[in-house]
Amino acid sequence: MRHLPYWLDRFPKSRRPSYPKLKGNPETRVAIVGGGLTGAACALAFATAGIDVVLLESNVVGGGATAGADGLLREGFSGSFSRVAAQHGLRHARALSEAMRRGSLDFAAVLRRNKIRCDLGPTELFTVAAATPEASKRLRREQGARKDAGASGTWVTAAALAREAALDAGGAIRTHGAAIDPYRACVGLIAAAAARGASIHEHSTVNRIRPSARGVEITTSAAVLRADAVLVATSGPLSDLRALRRHLISQHHYSVVTEPLPAAVRRQVGKRAATIELDAPADRLVQWIGEDRVMVRGGRQQAVPQRLRERALVQRTGQLMYELSLLYPAISGVRPEWSWDTDDYETVDGLPFVGVHRNFPRHLFAFTPVSQGAGLSWTAARILLRQYQGDPGRGDEAFGFSRIL
C-alpha cells in the first residue's frame, strides 16, 4: 500500500511542471500566496482580467491539500441547508448555495474552454440516510427545506436507491455535479494562468506580510515582493495572520483507494455511476474512479501530532475500509492500494471564508475547506476578483468574515 495521494502518484513525474524560486525585489499588482486549486483558479481569473499576478507556492503547485482532495464539483455546499439557514439566516444560506452551484458550473466550463485534461465528467451525488425511520424523516425534512428555498435536491426513495446504487438505506437526496482529477486540474489552471502572463514560483515560502498605505510587502527567503494587494489562498493561516486562527480548526482528512474491483464484486455494487455521501457520519464520501476502483474519504479529526500521524493513518485506513464493507458487503476482502492524510483547516461554522477582513488591510482571503468541494475554488476566484475591482456581487457578503464577526 502506498501512503501518498492517488492523484499525485498516478501523474507521471516526468510531466510534473517546475517553476523557479522567487528571487530579487519584483513588483506586481496582486500577489497570490498558495499554489493549490484555489490559488490556481485565482491566478487564472485575475490574469484573464488583465491584472499582473505573482503566485507563490511554498512547495510544488498542487502538491498539498489539492492532491489529497476528492475533486467533487458540488451543486451547493456540503452539510445541512437547514442548519446553515438556522445559524446564518435563509438569505445567506440561499446565497451560499446558489453561488457555489453557479461556481461549479462555471468551473467545469472554464476547464473545457481551456482544454484542461483532468478527467472531467458528470456525476450525481446521493446524500444517503441510514435505513431507519428516524434518519429517513430527518433527511426528508432537509430535502423539504432545500425545496422551499429553491435550492438543489430531489428525493430518491429507498427502493429507487437500491436499484440505482445497490444500497440498503432509508432514501437519499439527489443533486447533480461533476468530478475531476484535482491535481491535473490545478496543473492545467496554473499553465493557463502562466500563458496569460501570471508569474508562478515554487519553493517560495512566505515568511512575512507587511501592509502599508501604498501596498504590501511580502518577504520570502530569497526575495521581497511588493504588491498592491495580497490574496491568501493557503489551507491555513500564515504566521503573520495568527489572529485568524480562532476562526479555523486544524484537521486531518483521510482517503483510501482500493485495488480494482473483481467482476464478481462489480456485479453486486450497483451501477457505480453516483457519488455516495453518508448523512451520518457526515464526512464519509464514496466515489467510483477509474480502473474500477473505489475511493472512500472521511475519518476527519483534529490534526494529529507528527509523531503519531503514521499510526493514525493506519487506523483510519482500516476504519474506512470496514465502513465501506458495511455499506457494500461484497467489497469485504478487497484490499486498499493507496491511503493518505490531508492537512486542512475547517472553518468554525464549516463554511468558506472568502473576502476581506477588517483587521487586515490590502488582504483578500480564500479559506476553502476541502470538504466543500473543488468547485468552490472558482467561486472564490470570482468573488475575490470582484472585491479587488471594487464591484462586489449580490450575495458575496455571505462568504465573508461578517458571518461570525
C-alpha positions, 0 to 999 in steps of 0.5 A: 500500500502506498501512503501518498495521494492517488492523484499525485502518484498516478501523474507521471513525474516526468510531466510534473511542471517546475517553476523557479524560486522567487528571487530579487525585489519584483513588483506586481499588482496582486500577489497570490500566496498558495499554489493549490486549486484555489490559488490556481483558479485565482491566478487564472481569473485575475490574469484573464482580467488583465491584472499582473499576478505573482503566485507563490507556492511554498512547495510544488503547485498542487502538491498539498491539500489539492492532491489529497482532495476528492475533486467533487464539483458540488451543486451547493455546499456540503452539510445541512441547508437547514442548519446553515439557514438556522445559524446564518439566516435563509438569505445567506444560506440561499446565497451560499448555495446558489453561488457555489452551484453557479461556481461549479458550473462555471468551473467545469466550463472554464476547464473545457474552454481551456482544454484542461485534461483532468478527467472531467465528467458528470456525476450525481451525488446521493446524500444517503440516510441510514435505513431507519425511520428516524434518519429517513424523516430527518433527511426528508425534512432537509430535502423539504427545506432545500425545496422551499428555498429553491435550492438543489435536491430531489428525493430518491426513495429507498427502493429507487436507491437500491436499484440505482446504487445497490444500497440498503438505506432509508432514501437519499437526496439527489443533486447533480455535479461533476468530478475531476482529477484535482491535481491535473486540474490545478496543473492545467489552471496554473499553465493557463494562468502562466500563458496569460502572463501570471508569474508562478514560483515554487519553493517560495515560502512566505515568511512575512506580510507587511501592509502599508498605505501604498501596498504590501510587502511580502518577504520570502527567503530569497526575495521581497515582493511588493504588491498592491494587494495580497490574496491568501489562498493557503489551507491555513493561516500564515504566521503573520495572520495568527489572529485568524486562527480562532476562526479555523480548526486544524484537521486531518482528512483521510482517503483510501483507494482500493485495488480494482474491483473483481467482476464478481464484486462489480456485479453486486455494487450497483451501477457505480455511476453516483457519488455516495455521501453518508448523512451520518457520519457526515464526512464519509464520501464514496466515489467510483474512479477509474480502473474500477476502483473505489475511493472512500474519504472521511475519518476527519479529526483534529490534526494529529501530532507528527509523531503519531500521524503514521499510526493514525493513518493506519487506523483510519485506513482500516476504519474506512475500509470496514465502513465501506464493507458495511455499506457494500458487503461484497467489497469485504476482502478487497484490499486498499492500494493507496491511503493518505492524510490531508492537512486542512483547516475547517472553518468554525461554522464549516463554511468558506471564508472568502473576502476581506477582513477588517483587521487586515488591510490590502488582504483578500482571503480564500479559506476553502475547506476541502470538504466543500468541494473543488468547485468552490475554488472558482467561486472564490476566484470570482468573488475575490476578483470582484472585491479587488475591482471594487464591484462586489456581487449580490450575495458575496457578503455571505462568504465573508468574515461578517458571518461570525464577526 
